[in-house]
């Protein structure tokens, strides 16, 4: 679960960039 949450944050950051 934690890994999925972290991956989601990375995807959001990449989307913002």
Buried (B, 14 or more C-beta within 10 A) or exposed (E): EEEEEEEEEEEEEEEEE
